[in-house]
Amino acid sequence: MSHDDEVPVVGEQTQVWYTPTEAATYLRVARPTIYRYMEMGLLPYYELKSGGGRRLRRSDLDAVLERPRVRRDGKEDAE
């Protein structure tokens, strides 16, 4: 799936779906980081019924980018 592929939903809205590898590229993080975010509940994902893996919505990835960064010590990074 390329980043320009769009999956139509109800109405005129469209959603763009990513594999975990594509999501890592989009967010510019390592692939294990994507899985860690999913396990921690920071990044919603959808299991394919066919057993073919997980998919993430671009809108959810964008929401991760908009959140304040939190350092390992629990404090927010100053921008």
C-alpha positions in Angstrom: 0.0 0.0 0.0 1.5 3.3 -0.9 0.9 6.4 1.2 -1.4 7.8 -1.4 -3.8 4.9 -1.3 -7.1 5.9 0.2 -9.8 3.6 1.5 -13.3 5.2 1.3 -15.6 5.2 4.3 -19.0 6.5 5.1 -19.8 9.8 3.4 -17.0 11.6 1.5 -14.4 11.1 4.1 -11.4 8.8 3.3 -9.0 7.1 5.6 -5.4 6.1 4.8 -4.1 2.9 6.3 -0.5 1.9 7.0 1.4 -1.2 7.9 3.6 -1.0 11.0 6.6 -0.7 8.8 5.0 2.2 6.8 3.9 3.8 10.1 7.5 3.7 11.4 8.7 5.4 8.2 5.9 8.0 8.4 6.7 8.9 12.0 10.5 8.5 11.5 10.9 6.1 14.3 12.2 2.5 14.5 9.6 -0.3 13.8 9.9 -1.6 17.4 8.8 1.8 18.6 5.5 1.4 16.7 4.9 -2.0 18.3 5.8 -0.5 21.7 3.3 2.3 21.2 0.7 -0.2 20.3 1.4 -2.4 23.3 1.3 0.7 25.6 -2.1 1.8 24.2 -0.6 5.0 22.8 -1.3 4.0 19.2 -4.6 2.3 18.2 -4.4 -0.4 15.6 -6.7 -2.8 13.8 -6.1 -6.6 13.4 -6.9 -7.9 10.0 -9.5 -10.7 10.1 -7.5 -12.7 7.6 -4.6 -12.9 10.1 -2.5 -10.8 7.8 -1.3 -8.4 10.4 -2.1 -5.0 11.8 -3.0 -1.7 10.2 -2.9 1.8 11.6 -4.8 4.9 10.5 -2.9 8.0 9.4 -5.1 10.1 11.5 -4.0 8.1 14.6 -0.3 8.6 13.5 -0.9 12.3 13.1 -2.4 12.4 16.6 0.8 10.9 18.0 2.8 13.7 16.3 0.6 16.3 17.9 1.0 15.1 21.5 3.6 16.7 23.7 6.8 14.7 24.0 7.4 13.1 27.3 10.9 12.3 28.4 11.8 9.0 30.2 11.7 10.8 33.5 8.0 11.7 32.9 8.5 15.4 32.2 7.3 17.2 29.1 10.0 18.4 26.6 10.1 22.1 26.2 9.8 23.2 22.5 
